[in-house]
Amino acid sequence: MTDEAERGDEAVPPVAERADDVAERAAVAKRAAEAGAAVAHEHFRSDIAVETKGEDDVVTEADRAAQRAVIESIRESFPDDAVVGEEEDERKTVPDAGPAWVIDPIDGTNNYVRDIRVWATAVAAVVDGEPVAAAIVAPALGDTYTADATGAYRNGEPIAVSDVSEPRKAAVDPTIWWAYDARDEYARACEAIVTRFGDMRRLGAAQVVLPTVAAGGLEGTITNVAANPWDTVAGVFVIRQAGGRVTDLEGDRWRHDSKGVVASNGALHEEVLAAAKEIESDG
């Protein structure tokens, strides 16, 4: 576990008093993410119907069924906790006080319905607005990422961000989705990446992108969008526990209600942040 103060982030406030409670929440997060992922994977590459719930935003019955499985698993241990979820009637904001769970049954649904393996089920446990544990299960990729007080892991093995410090050796992902009326911002994000760094990736699922940064497969990811908590909280916690850094567009410590997400391996954070700031520039 890293000392975020050394990287310029604000100190993380204490969010839970008992280590055993945090350990239990970490176990439940993993169990719940696995339960939801199993349901989603059962329907993957099937002829499941696809619905549209907004501009370029799709949903399937698999999303809803997977979310129900996640919530049912959580409720077995924490029946009274708040749940923040993407689908159906769950609350949409993270409470600033008390325990809560932030869940995404299928992050990367556009990949999912195109039969692309890059999607995941994400669960984060938060207390007083701060994550204390997370699990991200990408069953079609065979990867399970977890993070707790002890560190970050992929398939049970410790992971850490890359040590790349030269921009021309780095790969960065423009994440989250830009609406059609913001495609100039999408274009600037891509241009800022390809002119600063060695390469660009776009995986199309933030909760796969973020743990990929944590495991050293990417050096950073950027967006200026005010991302939903279910798209970000779990992955941000995994990055931090793997030694990385996550801020908003101003370089301040990221939290669930921040505008923009700038995540990096830490060594390249200033360069990644500079790229992110170009997204809203006038050129």
N, C-alpha and C positions, 0 to 999 in steps of 0.2 A: 504494500500500500504506500502510495507516494505522499510526500508532504507538499500540498498544493501551495502553501505559502512561499515555498522556494521558487515556484514558477510564476508568482505574481497574482495568483488567484486569491480572493478573499478567503479567510479561514472558514472552514465548514463548521457551523454550529453543531453542538451535540444534538442528536435527533432521537436517541433511545438510551434509556438508562441501563437496561439489562442486556448483557451479551447473549444470554440464552434466548431472549425474545427475538433478537436480530437473527440468530442462527435458525430459529424456527421459521421466521418469515422467509429467509433464504431458501429453506427446504420446501416451503409451501409454494414459493414463486416458481421453483423448478418443476415441482409436481404439477402445478396448474398449467404452466406453459407446455409441458409434455402432453397433458390431457387435451388441450386445445389443438396442439399440432397434430396429434393422432387423428382427431376428427377431420381436420382440414386435409391431411394427407390421404385419408381414405377417399375423399372426393376429388383429389387432384387428377387432372387429365381424364376427367369424366365428361359427360355431356350436361353438366349442371347448368341451369339457366343463369344468365347474367343480367342484372338490372343496373340501371343508371340512377344515381342519387344526386348528381350534380354534374357540372361540366367536367367531362373526362374522369369522373369518379364513379367507379363501378363497385357493385356489391353482389354477393351470391348468398344462397342459403348456407353454404359452407361457412361463410364469415359468421353468420348468426349462430349456427350450431356450435361452431368452435368457441365463440364467446360464451355461450351458455355452459359449455364444458369447463372453461376456465373459471367462471364464476362459481359453479357448483363445487369445484375443487377447493377454491379459496374459502367458501362458506363452511366447509367441513371443519376448518380450524379457526376461522375468524368470522363468525356469522354477523357481527355487528359493524364491521369495518366498511367505510365508504369505498365504492368501486367507480373508477373513472374509465369509461370504455367507449370505443368508437361506434359500436352498433346499438340499435334498439334504444331503450329509454334510460340507459345508464347516465350518470352525471357526466358533464363534459369539462369540468374544471377541477384542478387539484386543490383540496382544502389546505389552508395554511396552518391549521392546527389539527392534531390527532393523526391516527393512522389511516392509511388509504392504500388502494391498489390501482395501478395504472396499467391497462391492458389493451393489447391490439391482437385480435384473433388471427388475422392474416394481414401482415404488413407487406405490401407489394402485390396487391390484388390484381393489378394490371398485368404483372408477370404471371401470376397464378392462372388467370383466364386465358393467357396465351401459351400455356403449357411450358413456361420457363421456370426452372427450378429455384430461382432467386426470390424467395419469400420466407417469412418467418412468423411465428407466434411469439409475442413479447409480453412479459409480465414484470412490473416493478413494484416493490413494496416501498412506500414512503411514510415518513413520520414527520409531522410538522412541516410538510412541504419539501422535505429533503429525502432523496432515495437512500435506502439502507441495504437493499438487496435487489438483484435483477436476474432474470433468466430469459434467454432468447433461443428458441428452438427452430432450426431450419431443417426439417426432416428430409426434404428432397435433396439437400446438400450433405446430409449426414453430420451436421454440426449442431452442438448445443453449447451456448456461451452462458456462463454464470458469473456473478460477481457478488461478493459479500465483504465483510469487514477484513478478511484476510488477503484479498486480492481478486484477480480476474482469471477465468479459466475457459478453455475450449476442450470439450470432451474430457473434462476432469484434469487436464494438464495446464499448468500455469502459462499465461500469455503475457506479453509485454509489447508496447508500441515499438516501432522501428527506431533505430539510432541514426537514420539518414539525416544529415544536416546540410546537404547540398541540394538546392532546389532542382537542378537539372537531373538529379537522380530520383526525384520524388514523383509519385502519382497521386492525384487529387480528384475527388468526385464531386460534381455539382448535384446536391441532393434535394429532396422534396420536389414538388412539381410546381412549375410556373404556369399560371393560367394563360390563355391565349392573349389576353390584353396586357400581359407582362412578358411577352416573348423577347422584347428588347433587353430585359433584365437577364433572361435565360442566356441570350446570346453573349451578353457582357460577362456573365459568369464563366461561360466556356472560354471566351477569349482571354480573360484574366488568368485562367488556369493554363491554357496551352502556351501563352507567351511567358509564363513565369517558371513552369515546372516541366519535368521531363516528359510527362504523359498525363492523360486524363482518362478516367473510367466513369461510366454512369451505370450503376447496377440496378437502379430503379426500385430499391426498397431500403428506406433509411435504416430500418432495424437490422438489416444485413450490412449496410455500409458502415455503420458506427462500430460494431464489433470487429469488422475487418480492419478498421483503423487501429482498434485495440490490439489486434493480433499481429500488426505489422504489415499487412497486405497492402495498405494504403497509408500515405503519410498525412492525409487530411481530407476533409470534406467541408463544403461551404453552402450556405443558402442565406438569402436575406429575408426569407419568408418567416412569418410568425407561425412556427410549426405547432401542430397539435401535440399535447403531452404524450399521447399513446404512440406517436411516431418517433419519440425522442428520448424520453426519460430513462428507459431501461438501457439503451445503447450508450447514452452519455455517461451513466454510472459505470458501465463496463470499461469505457475508455479511461475514466479517471482512476479506476482501480488498477488499470494496466499501465499507469504512468503517464497518460496523455493529459492534454489540456483542452477545455471547452469553454468558450466565451461567447458573448453576444457580439454584435457588429462594432461596438465601442471598445471591445477588449475587456469588458467587465465579466466577472464570473457568471456563466450561464445558469439560468434556472428555468423552471417549467413555463413561466410566462414571459420569457425574453423574446425579443424580436431578432430573428436570425439565429443561425447555429454556425459557429466556427470551431471545428474540432481538428486537432492535430496531434502529432507525436510529441509536441512540446518544443523540440529543437527547431522546428520550422514554423512555429506559431506566428511570429511576426510577418513572415512572408505569406502564410495562408490568410492571415487577417487582412493584409494589404489587398490580396486578391478579392476577398469578400467585400471590402469597402468599395471596389470598383463597380460592383453590380448596380448600385444606385447613382453612379456618377453620370454627368451629362456628356461625358466623352471629352 
